[in-house]
Amino acid sequence: MPKKVIISADSTCDLSPELIKRYDIRIVPLYVNLADKVCRDGVDVTPDDIYAFVSRTGILPTTAAVNPEEYLSFFKDMQAGGDCDLIHINISSDMSSCHQNARLASEALSGVYAVDSMNLSTGSGHLVIEAAEMAEAGMAAADIVKELESLRTKVDASFVIDTLEYLHKGGRCSSVAALGANLLKLKPCIEVVNGKMGVGKKYRGSLSSVLPEYASDRLKAKGVKPRRVFITHSGCEAELLSLVRRKIESLAMFDEIIETRAGCTISCHCGPGTLGVLFIRS
């Protein structure tokens, strides 16, 4: 009989407290540096705290990965309750050193698997929930890992960004590009492909007109897995969320539509007003 399998993830998976409890997920928080204060993502600091800090100081906080020693301690604690295997799902290794650090820690223990999600936010969150459902169904850890490695390339993750201010402050966007986008009212779509972020379609107009169009564009292709879709945002008005939800509901494609708020790590890089529609292709 397979061992019990525990699923854990980085805080960057952006699953809500309700989903974390529902699927019994263990979370490892990344770090956010507010000037000389080091905070744990979702524990000591919230996205709104970050926005207030940037507004007050003009300084963009930095983020930091979990180190190997911390992962090792966490994995040992998770296995201390009995004979079990552990699968930990990381943000893409192209975006953070978290996966490398978790993998180093996992190699020091038996029955611990570190999985590179090749994704971020609820793109990773999709894999976390899939893993939890497979574990609940009694699958062995090695088989779950194999399924996740196949599934991760089918996750469709993208976001429309309202302002390039945070990307500019973080050195990921030039002043000229940011100014041009603002003047032309461009809302770029950031796509995750093969673990890396790139710019897709550039929308023009207000978020109220752009976001329903964006949702329709992402979902019009064939082969969408109907189980669930995430609407993940970094602090959007309820009216905008409702517009996107209604658009998705009108397509009648999904069994479950889940709204989640992005955590500190993601919000620190994209800023307020960012929204993504994330799902899995079959």
Secondary structure, DSSP 8 states (H G I E B T S, - for coil): ---EEEEEEEGGG---HHHHHHTT-EEE--EEEETTEEEEBTTTB-HHHHHHHHHHH----EEE---HHHHHHHHHHHHTTSSEEEEEEES-TTT-SHHHHHHHHHTTSSSEEEEE-S--THHHHHHHHHHHHHHHTT--HHHHHHHHHHHGGGEE-EEE-S-SHHHHHTTSS-HHHHHHHHHTTEEEEEEEETTEEEEEEEEES-HHHHHHHHHHHHHSSS-B--SEEEEEESS--HHHHHHHHHHHHHHT--SEEEEEE--HHHHHHH-TT-EEEEEEB-
